[in-house]
């Protein structure tokens, strides 16, 4: 076998992962034609072992294989020229280990600021550059945006990140904890912490109670709905639709304040722990959640429908910042960015999370523009509230169960992939242990890693004044990319 076939959150033995030569592995990847979710290296003595993880979303399966680059081997033929979705993965691998993907069309740094970043250049009358960041006028994270414009029209945008590369993956090897996991990305506390907890629980053979599983997913859907509501407000603000900005801001607060009542943190810090959860949702709290989402759902529905029915709003959102389905598939987009372009990927449904199996998952209008990304958020808010209601009803069956169980020791020579559908898209944590049952490699992929290039594609041939609106419609993470 050239691939080890497994599933989300299932532990496998590293010694069972095939090792092919790089030429054969490259051909296997092209032939298999599955979606890449992991492409990363690990140092083994003087050699580098490259691990590849592909997802078959239609079957809920994961394919794992590897190759070894001996010390003197410093190059291989790039996959990106055949499968563009590999472009960020190959750039990252080259940056970390110096093994060059030959004929890669865009081999530039991902996070490294010691290497000069050579921006794309255009020449011609009335062609000019606009540079924004990394320090911004607003209180946001650092990123540099370089626009190549002709008059007001954007011909190209390059996005340079890595300004706060914190070395999170290395920290995981020495300081792995729920506190570190929930600090990876501040607006995805639940998604990141859940992905981490699932990894550790898989490595230790820990079976979390049904009660704890349900509470975790209720929090995940609350996080999704809260951030989506905030994004609707941000989009409304960027087109000067101030009524929407005000109402969405207030309704978002109701959701995160309810999270505060559950866990003591508006963003859910401290709620999830390996082995379960630290806080219960009893009948009184469940009733409180239901009351809040009933009010928020009504307010969001009324405000969204009025906003999207406005001709001035529609004129700003429709056909602005378009990413076609073809480009979305080619670039490997995930999450809301993918679904708004017609690519129906969702880890909750594709990789068989048991508590989502009886929930209907329908696509919404998918033209790949700001309008589609806005409307999709509204649809997902409604869907999250529907899911929360179902999970709260299910929770009644397990009210006598424990919140937390004891976590055992990690197994040696193990490998596990954990995928969680955060509000931006899939969050992937991959962990390995050595022969002493210690973490030897920890790899993290936020949805933003896949989707930043889509923003650059979206603004092409748009006016430069459309950039803030396009940017808000994706709302990607700087720190989730920089790690």
C-alpha positions in Angstrom: 0.0 0.0 0.0 1.2 3.5 -0.9 -1.2 5.2 1.6 -2.3 4.5 5.1 -6.1 5.2 5.1 -7.6 6.4 8.4 -10.2 8.9 9.7 -10.5 12.1 11.7 -9.3 11.7 15.3 -8.2 8.1 14.8 -4.8 7.2 16.1 -2.4 5.3 13.8 1.2 3.9 14.3 3.9 6.0 12.6 5.6 2.8 11.5 2.6 1.9 9.5 2.8 5.1 7.3 4.3 4.2 3.9 7.6 5.7 2.8 8.0 6.3 -0.9 10.7 8.0 -2.9 9.7 11.5 -3.8 9.1 10.9 -7.5 6.7 8.0 -6.7 5.0 10.0 -3.9 4.5 13.0 -6.3 2.9 10.7 -8.9 0.7 9.1 -6.2 -0.6 12.5 -5.1 -1.4 13.6 -8.6 -3.1 10.2 -9.4 -5.1 10.1 -6.2 -6.4 13.6 -6.7 -7.6 14.3 -3.1 -7.6 17.5 -1.1 -4.4 18.4 0.7 -4.7 19.2 4.4 -1.2 18.4 5.6 2.2 18.7 3.9 5.0 19.2 6.4 8.4 18.0 7.5 10.0 16.4 10.5 13.7 16.1 11.2 14.9 12.5 11.6 18.6 12.4 12.4 20.3 14.1 9.4 17.4 13.6 7.1 14.0 15.3 6.6 10.8 13.2 6.5 8.0 14.8 4.6 4.5 13.7 5.6 1.5 14.2 3.3 -2.1 14.0 4.5 -4.9 14.1 1.9 -8.7 14.2 2.6 -11.4 12.3 0.7 -14.3 14.4 1.9 -16.9 12.4 0.0 -16.0 9.3 2.0 -14.8 10.9 5.2 -11.4 9.3 4.9 -7.8 10.5 5.3 -4.8 9.3 3.3 -1.3 9.5 4.8 2.0 8.8 3.2 5.6 10.1 3.4 9.0 10.4 1.8 12.5 10.9 3.2 14.9 13.5 1.9 18.4 12.5 2.7 20.9 15.1 3.9 22.3 15.8 0.4 18.9 16.1 -1.3 17.8 19.7 -1.5 15.2 19.8 -4.3 12.2 18.0 -5.9 9.8 18.8 -8.7 7.0 21.0 -7.4 3.4 19.8 -7.1 2.0 23.3 -7.3 2.5 23.5 -11.1 0.0 20.6 -11.4 -2.1 21.2 -8.3 -2.2 24.9 -7.3 -3.7 24.1 -3.9 -0.2 22.9 -2.8 1.3 26.4 -3.3 1.3 27.5 0.4 2.2 24.1 1.7 5.3 23.8 -0.5 6.4 27.4 0.3 6.2 26.6 4.0 8.1 23.4 3.7 10.8 25.1 1.7 11.0 27.9 4.3 11.4 25.5 7.2 13.8 22.9 5.7 15.4 24.5 2.6 14.2 21.7 0.2 13.3 23.5 -2.9 10.2 22.7 -5.0 11.5 23.2 -8.6 9.4 25.2 -10.9 7.1 26.5 -8.2 5.4 29.5 -9.7 5.4 31.7 -6.6 8.1 30.6 -4.2 8.1 33.4 -1.7 8.4 33.5 2.1 5.4 32.6 4.2 6.5 33.9 7.6 10.3 34.5 7.2 11.4 38.1 7.4 15.1 37.3 7.2 14.7 36.6 3.5 14.0 39.5 1.2 10.4 39.5 -0.1 10.5 40.5 -3.7 7.1 42.0 -4.7 5.6 41.7 -8.1 6.2 44.8 -10.2 4.2 46.4 -13.0 5.4 49.1 -15.4 3.3 51.5 -17.5 1.9 55.0 -17.7 -0.4 55.7 -14.7 0.6 52.4 -13.0 1.4 53.0 -9.3 1.8 51.1 -6.1 -0.1 51.5 -2.8 1.4 50.1 0.3 -0.6 49.4 3.4 0.7 48.2 6.7 2.1 46.3 8.5 1.1 48.9 11.1 -2.5 49.9 10.4 -4.6 52.9 11.3 -7.1 50.6 12.9 -6.3 48.4 15.9 -5.8 45.2 14.0 -3.0 42.6 13.6 0.1 43.3 11.4 0.1 42.5 7.7 1.5 44.2 4.7 -0.6 44.7 1.6 1.0 45.8 -1.7 -1.4 46.9 -4.4 -0.4 47.4 -8.0 -3.0 49.8 -9.5 -3.8 51.5 -12.7 -5.8 54.6 -11.7 -8.3 53.3 -9.1 -8.3 49.7 -10.5 -6.4 47.0 -8.7 -4.4 44.7 -11.0 -2.6 42.8 -8.3 -2.4 42.5 -4.6 0.4 40.8 -2.6 -0.1 40.0 1.0 3.0 39.7 3.2 2.4 38.1 6.6 4.6 36.6 9.3 5.0 39.7 11.4 4.1 37.9 14.6 5.5 34.5 14.0 5.4 33.1 17.6 6.7 29.6 17.2 3.5 28.0 18.5 4.2 24.6 17.0 7.6 24.4 18.8 6.0 25.6 22.0 3.5 22.7 21.8 6.4 20.2 22.1 7.5 21.6 25.5 4.4 23.4 26.8 1.4 21.7 25.3 -1.8 22.7 27.1 -5.3 23.9 26.6 -4.2 27.4 27.6 -1.7 27.5 24.8 -4.2 26.0 22.3 -6.9 28.5 23.0 -4.3 31.3 22.6 -3.4 30.3 19.0 -6.1 32.6 17.6 -8.2 34.8 19.9 -11.5 34.7 17.9 -11.3 30.9 17.5 -10.7 29.8 21.1 -13.2 27.0 21.0 -12.3 25.6 17.6 -8.5 25.6 18.3 -8.9 24.2 21.8 -11.3 21.5 20.6 -8.9 20.4 17.8 -6.1 20.2 20.4 -8.1 18.3 23.0 -9.2 15.8 20.4 -5.6 15.2 19.5 -4.5 14.5 23.0 -7.5 12.4 23.8 -6.8 10.3 20.7 -3.2 9.8 21.6 -4.2 8.8 25.2 -7.2 6.7 24.3 -9.4 8.9 26.4 -13.2 8.6 25.8 -14.9 11.9 26.6 -18.5 11.6 28.0 -21.4 12.4 25.7 -22.3 15.3 28.0 -18.9 16.9 27.6 -19.0 16.3 23.8 -22.3 18.1 23.5 -21.3 21.0 25.7 -18.2 21.5 23.5 -20.2 21.5 20.3 -22.8 23.9 21.8 -19.9 26.3 22.5 -18.4 25.8 19.0 -21.8 26.8 17.4 -22.1 29.8 19.8 -18.6 30.9 18.7 -19.5 30.4 15.0 -22.8 32.4 15.4 -21.2 35.2 17.4 -18.3 35.8 15.0 -20.6 35.6 12.0 -22.9 38.2 13.5 -19.9 40.5 14.2 -18.8 40.1 10.6 -22.3 41.1 9.4 -21.9 44.2 11.5 -18.4 44.9 10.1 -19.6 44.5 6.5 -22.5 46.8 7.2 -20.1 49.4 8.7 -17.8 49.3 5.7 -20.7 50.2 3.4 -22.0 52.9 5.8 -25.1 50.9 6.6 -25.0 52.1 10.2 -28.2 50.7 11.4 -27.0 47.2 10.6 -23.6 47.8 12.2 -25.3 48.9 15.4 -27.8 46.1 15.6 -25.4 43.3 14.7 -22.9 44.6 17.2 -25.5 44.6 20.0 -26.8 41.1 19.1 -23.3 39.6 19.0 -22.8 40.9 22.5 -25.8 38.9 23.7 -24.2 35.7 22.4 -20.7 36.2 23.9 -22.1 37.5 27.2 -24.0 34.1 27.4 -20.7 32.4 26.9 -19.4 34.5 29.8 -22.2 33.2 32.0 -21.3 29.6 31.1 -17.5 29.7 31.5 -16.5 33.1 32.9 -15.0 34.2 29.6 -16.9 35.9 26.7 -14.7 33.9 24.3 -14.9 30.6 26.0 -11.5 30.5 27.6 -11.2 27.8 30.2 -14.3 25.9 29.1 -12.7 23.0 27.3 -10.1 20.8 28.9 -8.5 17.6 27.8 -10.8 14.9 29.1 -14.0 17.0 29.0 -15.2 20.4 30.0 -14.8 22.5 33.2 -18.3 24.0 33.2 -21.8 22.5 33.0 -24.9 23.6 31.1 -27.8 22.8 33.5 -31.5 23.2 32.8 -31.5 26.8 33.9 -28.5 27.7 31.7 -30.0 25.8 28.8 -33.2 27.8 29.1 -31.1 30.9 29.2 -29.3 30.0 26.0 -32.6 29.2 24.2 -34.1 32.5 25.3 -31.0 34.4 24.0 -30.8 32.7 20.7 -34.6 33.2 20.1 -34.2 36.9 20.5 -30.9 37.1 18.5 -32.3 34.9 15.7 -35.3 37.2 15.3 -33.2 40.4 15.3 -30.6 39.0 12.9 -33.3 37.7 10.5 -35.2 41.0 10.5 -32.0 43.1 10.1 -30.4 41.0 7.5 -33.5 40.8 5.3 -34.0 44.6 5.4 -30.3 45.2 4.7 -30.0 42.9 1.8 -33.2 44.2 0.3 -31.7 47.7 0.1 -30.7 48.6 -3.5 -27.7 50.6 -2.3 -26.5 47.7 -0.2 -27.0 45.2 -3.1 -25.1 47.5 -5.4 -22.1 47.4 -3.1 -22.1 43.7 -2.4 -23.1 42.0 -5.6 -20.4 41.3 -8.1 -17.8 42.8 -5.8 -14.7 40.7 -4.8 -15.6 37.6 -6.9 -13.8 34.3 -6.5 -15.1 31.8 -9.0 -15.8 28.2 -8.1 -13.0 27.1 -10.4 -10.5 29.3 -8.6 -11.8 28.3 -5.2 -11.3 24.6 -6.0 -7.9 25.2 -7.7 -6.5 27.2 -4.8 -7.8 24.8 -2.1 -10.2 27.2 -0.3 -12.0 26.0 2.8 -14.8 27.0 5.1 -17.0 30.0 4.4 -14.8 31.3 1.7 -15.1 28.0 -0.2 -18.8 27.5 0.4 -19.6 31.0 -0.8 -17.9 30.2 -4.1 -19.9 26.9 -4.5 -17.4 24.4 -3.0 -19.4 22.6 -0.3 -16.7 21.6 2.2 -17.6 21.3 5.9 -15.7 19.0 8.3 -18.8 18.7 10.6 -20.7 16.8 7.8 -18.0 15.5 5.6 -16.0 13.7 8.3 -18.9 12.3 10.2 -19.1 14.1 13.5 -21.8 11.9 15.1 -23.8 14.7 16.7 -24.3 16.4 13.3 -25.5 13.3 11.4 -29.2 14.1 11.4 -28.8 17.8 10.6 -29.6 19.0 7.1 -26.8 20.8 5.4 -27.8 22.8 2.3 -25.8 25.3 0.2 -27.0 28.9 -0.1 -26.5 31.3 -3.0 -23.0 30.9 -4.2 -21.7 33.4 -6.7 -18.4 33.9 -4.9 -18.9 37.7 -4.3 -19.2 39.7 -1.1 -23.0 39.3 -1.3 -22.6 35.5 -1.2 -20.2 35.6 1.7 -22.5 37.9 3.6 -25.6 35.9 2.9 -23.8 32.7 3.8 -22.9 34.1 7.2 -26.6 34.8 7.8 -27.5 31.2 6.8 -24.9 29.7 9.0 -26.0 31.8 12.0 -29.5 30.3 11.6 -28.1 26.8 11.1 -26.0 27.2 14.3 -29.0 28.2 16.3 -30.9 25.1 14.9 -27.9 22.9 15.9 -27.7 24.4 19.4 -31.4 23.7 20.0 -30.9 20.0 18.9 -27.8 19.6 21.0 -29.4 21.1 24.1 -32.4 18.7 23.7 -29.9 15.8 23.4 -28.0 17.0 26.5 -31.0 16.2 28.7 -30.4 12.5 28.1 -26.9 12.7 29.7 -27.4 15.1 32.6 -26.1 12.6 35.1 -22.8 12.0 33.2 -19.5 13.4 34.3 -18.1 16.6 32.9 -14.5 15.3 32.8 -12.7 12.0 32.8 -9.1 11.2 33.7 -6.6 11.5 30.8 -4.1 8.7 30.5 -0.6 8.5 29.1 0.1 9.1 25.4 1.0 6.1 23.2 4.4 5.8 21.7 5.1 6.1 17.9 1.7 7.4 17.2 0.2 9.8 14.6 -3.2 11.5 14.7 -5.1 14.1 12.6 -7.8 16.2 14.3 -10.1 18.4 12.1 -12.6 20.8 13.6 -14.8 23.1 11.5 -14.2 26.5 13.0 -16.2 29.5 11.9 -13.6 30.4 9.2 -13.3 26.8 8.1 -11.3 23.7 9.0 -8.8 23.8 11.9 -6.3 21.0 11.6 -4.0 19.8 14.4 -1.6 16.9 13.7 0.5 15.4 16.4 3.2 12.7 16.6 4.8 10.9 19.5 8.3 9.3 19.6 9.3 5.9 21.0 9.2 7.5 24.5 5.6 8.6 24.0 6.6 12.2 24.0 5.3 14.7 21.4 7.9 14.9 18.6 6.0 17.0 16.1 3.0 19.2 16.3 1.5 20.8 13.1 -1.3 23.3 13.0 -3.2 24.6 10.0 -5.8 27.3 10.4 -8.4 27.9 7.6 -6.7 31.3 6.9 -3.6 29.4 5.6 -5.7 28.2 2.7 -7.7 31.4 2.2 -5.4 34.4 2.2 -4.5 34.1 -1.5 -8.2 34.1 -2.3 -8.5 37.7 -0.9 -5.7 38.7 -3.4 -7.7 37.0 -6.2 -11.0 38.7 -5.1 -9.8 42.3 -5.4 -8.4 42.0 -8.9 -10.1 44.4 -11.3 -12.0 46.0 -8.4 -11.6 49.6 -7.3 -9.1 50.1 -4.5 -11.9 51.5 -2.3 -13.5 48.0 -2.5 -10.6 46.4 -0.7 -11.8 47.0 2.9 -15.1 45.5 2.1 -13.6 42.5 0.4 -11.2 42.1 3.3 -14.1 42.1 5.8 -16.1 39.6 3.8 -13.2 37.1 4.3 -12.1 38.2 7.8 -9.0 36.1 7.8 -6.6 35.6 10.7 -3.1 37.0 10.8 -2.0 35.1 13.9 -3.7 31.9 12.7 -1.5 32.1 9.7 1.7 33.2 11.4 1.6 30.7 14.3 
